């Protein structure tokens, strides 16, 4: 049976940099035409959901404002649930503003270090975070991605930065975003969906596909981003397609 609800990655799945991946527009048109419920779910915490929405529209994909759910959103919900009120963030100005807009206090003597995909990371910020962690502050990372795919190759992502601070501090981060249980629960809640009626679509094995496996959700791996056809997969996935443009046919062919 064709799934009713789709959790769809962005980087490497819908676009690479500022280029729409071939077939992505056809895939979105198919979702709309067949009345599927869907959300774009991304671990990239360097920018806001509205920036992603505007980018989708700029690339020719019509979508409502609430169509994107990020690891930053999951992190903010987690902070509120745990009663954490002050943080020292390592993140872009957009990420920091998201925290402020959510009512979270930014402080140099915060009770928690929150590490995002920080394209503005400096030695001074990293060293201050280290001192807080060595002093007992909690440690949260928005997501585990080690690399971020771009048109020109790969750049350092949050997972690599997390490993640096974990090594220096001797502390393990609470990692949110895909494939954490918290992210799976929130993503399904965003769609008002069950795992049984859903499918995860993405290009990464250890985040997108792992999220599906851990959450009991069907999985569709696209080969347009990080994972290549020659890679050895650590576990079986339900569908493997060159890009999302091929997915409607693969699903309807069953």
N, C-alpha and C positions, 0 to 999 in steps of 0.2 A: 504494500500500500504506500502511495506517495505521502511523505510527511506533510502535515498541515502547518508546522511552525519551523522557521529557519533561524538559526543563530549564525551569523555570517561575519567572518573576519574581514578586515579592510586591507592593511598593508600586505602585499603579495598575493591577495585574493581578488580584490576589486580594482586596486591600482598599484602601480609602482611609481613612487614619487608623484609627479604631476601627470602621469600617463595612465589612462584607463586601460586595464588589461582587456585584450580582445575577447568579445563575447559577454563582458560584464553587463553592458546595457541590455542585451537580449535576455540575459538571466533575470534581471530586475523586472523587465517588462513581462516576462513569463510569470514571475511571482505575483505581480499585480493582477494580471489577466486571469489567473487561476485562484484569486482570492486567498493567497497564502498569508499567514501572519509572519512577520520577520522583523529582526533587529540586527543592526550591525554591532558587533561586540569586538572591541579592540583593547589590547593591553597597552597601547601607546598612551602614556599619561603626560606627554609634553604639551598637549594642547586641549582645548575644550570641545565638548560635543557639538556646539554650534559652529565652531570652525570646521569640523568634519562635515556637518550638514551643508555648509556653504561650499565646501570643496566638491561634495557630491553634486550639488546643483550646478556648479561651474563646469563640471565634467559632463553635464547633460542628464543627470539622474534626478528626476523630480522626487522629493521626499519631504515628509513633515519634520518639524523641529525635534520631535522626541524619538527619532529613529536610531540614534547612536547611544550605546551604553559603554562606558570606558572603565578601565581599572581605577582611574581617579575617582569616579563615582562610587565604585565599590569600596574604595578606601575610606571615603568620607562617611559612608554609611557604617562601616566597621568602627571608625573613631567614635561616632555618635553612640553606637550600641555599647561600646566598652566604656563610655563616659570619659574618654580622653579629650581634654579641653585645650591643651596647649601643645604645640609641636614646633620643632625646628625642622623646616623642610629643605631638602635638597631637590630642587625642581625649577622649572622654567617660571618666569613671572606669571604666565597664564595659569599654571598649576597652583602657584601660591595664591593667586586671586580667587581661584575656585574654593580653596580652603577658607579664605577670609569670608567669601560670600556665603559659605555654609555655617558661619558662626564659630569657626575654630580660631583660637588665638595663636599668633605667630610670636615666638619668644626665643631669645638666645639661651635662656635657662629652662627650656621646655622639659616636660615629663616624657616626651616621646620624639624620637628622630623618625621622620618619614622621608624615605628615599623614592623619588620618581625617576622617570627618564629625563635626566637633567642635562640638557644641551648647553647649559650655562654653568656647569660645574667648575669650581675653582679649588685650588689647594686649600685656601683659607676655609671655605665652606666644609670641605671634606674633613679637614683636621678638627674643626670645631665639633662636627658631628661625632667624630671619634672620641673626643674628650667627654662629651655627654654620655656616650655609650659606655665608656670606661667608668663613668660615675654612676651608672645604674639606670639610665634612661631606657625606656622601651624602644624597640627597633622594628619598624614596619617598612616593607618594600611594596610598591604598588604592583609589581609583576616580575616574573622570572626571566623574561626574554634576554638572552645574552647579546644578540645582535638584532639590528633593525634593517630590513631590506630597503634599498633605495635603487633608483635608476642606475646609479654609478657603482653599486656594490653593497657592502654592508658597513654599518657604523655601530659603535659601542652602544649598548642599551642597558637598561636598568639592572639586569642580572649580572653583568660584568662589574658594574659599580657596587652592587650588593656584595659580591664575592670579595672585593677589595676591603670593604669595611668589616665584613665578617672575619677576614683573616687578621686584620689589624687589631680588632677589638676582642676577638675570641667569643663573640656573641652571634647567635643565629637570628636572622630576621624572620618575622612573621610575614610570609609572602602572600599577597592577595592577587587579584587578576586571574586570568586563565592559567592553570586548570584548578584553582583552589575550590574547595567545597562552597565557600562563601560566594564566589563569583558564579558558580553553576546555579546555586539557589536563587540569587538575585536576577540572573539573566532569564531564567524560566519565569520568575515572578513578573519581570518586565513584559513578557508576552502572555501572561496568564495561561501558561502552557504546562503540560506534563512532559516528562522525559520520553514517554512512549510515543507521543505524537510529534516529536521534534527531531531535528538533525543539526549537527554542527558542521559548518563548511569552512575550511581553512587550509593554509599551506604549511603549517608547522605541526610536527609530530608531537613534541613534548609539551605543547600548550593546547592547540586546537583539538587535535585528535585525542590527547590525554584527557581533556575535558569531557569529550564524548564518552570515552571508555569508563572513566571514573563515575560519570553521572548517569550511566545506563542510557545514553542518547546515541542514536545512529550517527555515523561519521562519513563525511565526504572529503577526501583529500584532493586538493588541486596542486598541479605541478608547475604553477606559474610563479611561485615565490621561492621559499627556502628549500623545500624538499624536491629532489630530482628523481627521475625515473630509475636511475642506477643506485639510489640509496637503499640500504637494507632497513626494512621496517621492523621495529622491535615487537610489534603486535599487529594483528589483522585489523583493517578498516573495512567499512562496508562498500565504499565506492572510491575509485581512483580515476580522475579525469584530467586531461591536459589543462583545462581552465574551466571557470564556472559556466561558460557558454555551452559546454558539453553536458552539464549536469541535468537539465530537464529531460533530455533524451534518455540518459542513463536511468533516471528515476521512473520514467514512463514506460521503459522497455521491460520492466519486471512483470 
